[in-house]
Amino acid sequence: MTDRVAVVGSGYMGGGIAQVLVLAGYEVAIADVTLEAAQQSRERLLAESRAFVADGLFPPDATENLEEHLVAATLEDAVATASFIEEAVPERLDLKRDTLARISSAARPDAVIGSNTSSISIASMAEAVDRPERFLGVHFSNPSPFIPGVEVIPHDGTSDDAVAVARALVAAVGKQSALVQDKTGFVLNRLQFALFNEAARVVEEGVASARDVDAIIRTTLGFRLPFFGPFAIADMAGLDTYALVFGSLHAAYPDRFPMPQQLAELVEQGHFGTKTGKGFLELDPARVAEVVAYRNRAYVAMSKLLAELGPAPLD
């Protein structure tokens, strides 16, 4: 396991990633536009950690670990001995390229370099990196200490070794990686912004208020998503039913809801999801009852958790 890592860009995202890395046992150096900015970020992260410990969100010794294993440094000093470097500067291609050029010129030649970009092409940034085969996207989500999923995004020239290092690091910090192709928006933001785009249209058309749209998503689709992704949800609902719904949506909104080709092919072949044992995912029909029982337990547990937490303080 990599022992010494660097995070370049110590703002909200970079600082949270640094916390995650330290709490997983890494020695971490953070850098920013100036050494003073990095030092200020370190103090902020320590104060934030104290609050998280008090709220039971971080382990009791988290702040002591951060004090001992998190240092502020200049960019060149931060990356000089790191085996893995995460770039987390603001989402501007010119700034990222300039920063990555500085990182790769000061880093060890065998250091793997990741970018926390949420939408910018990895290949377009790789042009600024010396030995671009060691470069890839490693996209943590906000807030990074508490969201478990990470997109790992190689470009066409990324080496298998670099991918393996990145995925091992993600696993070592207790998070789950998904391997994603280098396409603008990757997976998370393509889906997140597709949902937001349609939600905004619903409000603009007067179908429902923003508050009511949020309520529907929280208590229906969002209620399912911690346990099942969109393909598992579709398989359980029945792909034949999904095809009928798509037909209605396409008739009303032809430009926004064309029938997905793979859905149409599966239905034509008689693969309707869970009830036939095959859909977008494959499932042994003998395990359907087990899946349904898990789903029901999960939803009851989610209801209890939400009742315990109470509503979000948005009013």
C-alpha positions in Angstrom: 0.0 0.0 0.0 1.2 3.5 -0.8 2.3 5.2 2.4 2.9 8.8 1.4 0.4 10.7 -0.8 -0.1 14.3 -1.8 -3.3 16.3 -2.4 -2.8 19.4 -4.6 -5.7 21.8 -4.0 -6.8 21.9 -0.4 -10.2 23.4 -0.6 -13.5 21.7 0.3 -13.0 18.6 -1.9 -9.2 18.3 -1.7 -9.3 18.8 2.1 -11.9 16.1 2.5 -9.9 13.7 0.4 -6.9 14.4 2.6 -8.9 13.7 5.7 -10.0 10.4 4.2 -6.5 9.4 3.3 -5.0 10.2 6.7 -7.7 8.3 8.6 -6.9 5.3 6.4 -3.3 5.4 7.6 -1.5 7.4 4.9 1.0 10.2 5.4 -0.5 13.1 3.5 0.9 16.5 2.3 -1.5 19.1 1.1 -0.6 22.0 -1.2 -2.4 25.0 -2.6 -1.7 28.3 -4.4 0.7 29.3 -1.6 2.1 27.6 1.4 0.1 29.9 3.6 -3.1 28.8 2.0 -2.2 25.2 2.5 -1.4 25.9 6.2 -4.8 27.7 6.6 -6.5 24.7 5.1 -4.7 22.4 7.5 -6.0 24.4 10.4 -9.5 24.3 9.0 -9.4 20.6 8.5 -8.3 20.1 12.1 -11.1 22.3 13.4 -13.6 20.5 11.2 -12.3 17.2 12.5 -12.9 18.2 16.1 -16.5 19.0 15.2 -16.9 15.7 13.4 -15.5 13.8 16.4 -17.9 15.7 18.7 -20.8 14.7 16.4 -19.7 11.1 16.3 -18.9 11.3 12.6 -15.1 10.7 12.9 -13.4 8.2 15.3 -12.3 9.7 18.6 -8.6 9.8 17.6 -9.2 11.4 14.2 -7.9 14.9 15.1 -4.8 13.5 16.7 -4.1 11.4 13.6 -4.6 14.5 11.4 -2.3 16.6 13.5 0.5 13.9 13.3 0.1 12.7 9.7 -1.2 15.7 7.7 1.3 18.4 6.7 1.0 21.6 4.6 3.7 22.1 2.0 4.5 23.8 -1.3 3.4 21.9 -4.4 6.9 20.8 -5.2 7.7 19.6 -1.7 4.3 17.9 -1.3 4.6 15.8 -4.4 8.4 15.1 -4.3 8.2 11.8 -2.4 4.6 10.8 -2.9 3.7 7.6 -4.6 0.2 8.8 -5.4 -0.9 12.4 -6.0 -4.4 13.6 -6.2 -5.0 16.9 -8.1 -8.1 18.7 -6.7 -7.9 22.3 -8.0 -11.0 24.1 -9.4 -12.8 22.7 -12.5 -11.0 24.8 -15.1 -9.0 23.0 -17.9 -6.3 25.6 -18.1 -5.7 25.6 -14.4 -5.7 21.9 -14.2 -3.2 21.6 -17.1 -0.9 24.1 -15.5 -1.1 22.4 -12.1 -0.6 18.9 -13.6 2.5 20.1 -15.5 4.0 21.3 -12.3 3.1 18.2 -10.5 4.5 15.8 -13.1 7.8 17.7 -13.3 8.3 17.7 -9.6 7.0 14.2 -8.8 8.8 10.9 -8.8 8.8 9.3 -12.3 6.9 6.3 -10.9 4.2 8.3 -9.0 0.7 7.8 -10.1 -1.3 11.0 -10.6 -5.1 11.2 -10.3 -7.4 14.1 -11.0 -10.6 14.7 -9.0 -12.3 16.3 -12.0 -16.0 15.6 -12.2 -16.5 16.3 -15.9 -13.4 17.3 -17.8 -11.9 14.9 -20.3 -9.0 13.0 -18.8 -7.2 12.8 -22.2 -7.4 16.6 -22.5 -5.5 16.9 -19.2 -3.1 14.1 -19.9 -1.4 16.2 -22.5 0.1 18.3 -19.7 1.5 15.3 -17.8 5.0 13.9 -18.3 4.6 10.1 -18.7 0.8 10.3 -19.2 0.4 6.6 -18.8 0.5 7.2 -15.0 -2.4 9.6 -15.1 -6.1 9.0 -14.7 -9.2 10.4 -13.1 -10.0 9.5 -9.5 -13.2 11.3 -8.8 -14.4 11.4 -5.2 -17.8 12.8 -4.4 -18.9 15.6 -2.1 -18.7 15.4 0.8 -15.7 13.1 0.3 -15.3 11.9 3.9 -18.9 10.4 3.8 -19.7 9.4 0.3 -18.4 5.9 -0.5 -18.3 5.8 -4.3 -15.3 6.9 -6.4 -15.1 7.0 -10.2 -11.8 5.7 -11.6 -11.4 7.0 -15.1 -8.4 6.0 -17.3 -7.7 7.6 -20.6 -6.7 5.5 -23.6 -3.0 5.8 -22.6 -3.4 5.0 -18.9 -1.4 1.9 -17.9 -3.1 -1.1 -16.2 -0.7 -0.6 -13.3 -1.9 3.0 -12.7 -5.5 1.8 -12.7 -4.6 -1.0 -10.2 -2.8 1.5 -7.9 -5.8 3.9 -8.0 -8.3 1.1 -7.3 -6.2 -0.3 -4.5 -6.0 3.1 -2.9 -9.7 3.6 -3.1 -10.3 0.2 -1.5 -7.7 1.0 1.2 -9.6 4.1 2.3 -12.8 2.0 2.6 -14.5 3.2 -0.5 -15.8 1.5 -3.6 -14.5 2.2 -7.1 -16.3 1.9 -10.4 -14.3 1.8 -13.6 -15.6 4.4 -16.1 -14.6 5.4 -19.6 -13.2 8.8 -20.4 -16.4 10.5 -21.7 -17.5 14.0 -20.7 -19.4 13.9 -17.4 -18.4 10.3 -16.9 -21.3 8.4 -15.2 -22.2 10.3 -12.0 -22.7 13.7 -13.5 -24.3 12.5 -16.7 -27.0 10.8 -14.6 -27.2 13.5 -11.9 -27.5 16.3 -14.4 -30.0 14.3 -16.6 -32.2 14.0 -13.5 -31.7 17.7 -12.6 -32.5 18.7 -16.2 -35.8 16.9 -16.2 -36.7 18.0 -12.7 -36.1 21.7 -13.8 -38.4 21.1 -16.8 -41.1 19.7 -14.6 -41.0 22.8 -12.5 -40.9 25.1 -15.5 -43.9 23.4 -17.0 -45.8 23.9 -13.8 -46.3 20.1 -13.2 -45.0 20.5 -9.6 -43.1 22.9 -7.4 -39.4 22.4 -6.7 -40.3 21.4 -3.1 -42.8 18.8 -4.3 -40.3 17.4 -6.9 -37.7 17.0 -4.2 -40.3 15.3 -1.9 -41.2 12.8 -4.7 -37.6 12.0 -5.5 -36.7 11.6 -1.8 -39.6 9.3 -1.0 -39.7 7.1 -4.1 -36.7 6.9 -6.5 -34.2 8.3 -4.0 -35.5 5.9 -1.4 -34.5 2.9 -3.5 -31.2 4.1 -4.8 -29.0 3.4 -1.7 -29.7 -0.3 -2.3 -30.3 -0.7 -6.0 -29.1 1.0 -9.2 -31.3 1.9 -12.1 -30.9 -1.4 -13.9 -31.7 -3.5 -10.8 -34.8 -1.2 -10.2 -35.9 -1.7 -13.8 -35.4 -5.4 -13.6 -37.5 -5.7 -10.5 -40.2 -3.4 -11.9 -40.4 -5.5 -15.1 -38.8 -4.5 -18.4 -42.1 -5.2 -20.2 -43.7 -2.6 -17.9 -40.8 -0.2 -18.5 -41.3 -0.5 -22.2 -44.9 0.4 -21.9 -44.1 3.4 -19.8 -41.5 4.5 -22.3 -44.1 4.3 -25.0 -46.3 6.7 -23.1 -43.5 9.1 -22.3 -42.2 9.0 -25.9 -45.7 9.8 -27.2 -45.9 12.8 -24.9 -42.3 14.0 -25.1 -40.8 12.4 -28.3 -37.5 14.3 -28.1 -36.8 13.5 -24.5 -37.8 9.9 -24.1 -36.9 7.7 -27.0 -37.0 3.9 -26.2 -33.5 2.7 -25.2 -32.4 0.1 -27.8 -31.2 -2.4 -25.3 -34.5 -2.3 -23.4 -36.4 -2.9 -26.6 -34.2 -5.8 -27.6 -34.5 -7.5 -24.2 -38.3 -7.2 -24.2 -38.5 -8.5 -27.7 -36.4 -11.6 -26.6 -38.8 -12.2 -23.6 -36.3 -11.1 -21.0 -38.4 -9.0 -18.6 -36.0 -8.8 -15.6 -36.4 -10.5 -12.2 -39.5 -12.4 -13.1 -37.8 -14.2 -16.0 -34.4 -14.4 -14.4 -32.7 -12.2 -17.0 -32.9 -8.6 -17.9 -30.1 -5.9 -17.8 -28.7 -8.1 -14.9 -28.9 -11.9 -14.6 -30.5 -13.4 -11.6 -31.2 -17.0 -10.7 -35.0 -17.3 -10.5 -34.6 -19.3 -7.3 -33.1 -16.2 -5.6 -36.0 -13.9 -6.5 -37.7 -14.4 -3.1 -34.3 -13.6 -1.4 -34.0 -10.4 -3.3 -37.5 -9.3 -2.5 -37.0 -10.1 1.2 -33.8 -8.0 1.2 -35.6 -5.2 -0.6 -38.4 -5.1 2.0 -36.0 -5.2 4.9 -33.9 -2.5 3.4 -36.9 -0.2 2.8 -38.2 -0.7 6.4 -34.7 0.0 7.8 -34.5 3.2 5.6 -37.9 4.3 6.9 -36.7 3.9 10.5 -33.4 5.8 9.8 -35.3 8.7 8.3 -37.7 8.8 11.2 -34.7 8.8 13.6 -32.9 11.6 11.8 -36.0 13.7 11.2 -36.5 16.0 8.2 -33.5 17.9 6.7 -33.5 21.5 8.2 -34.3 23.2 4.9 -37.3 25.3 6.1 
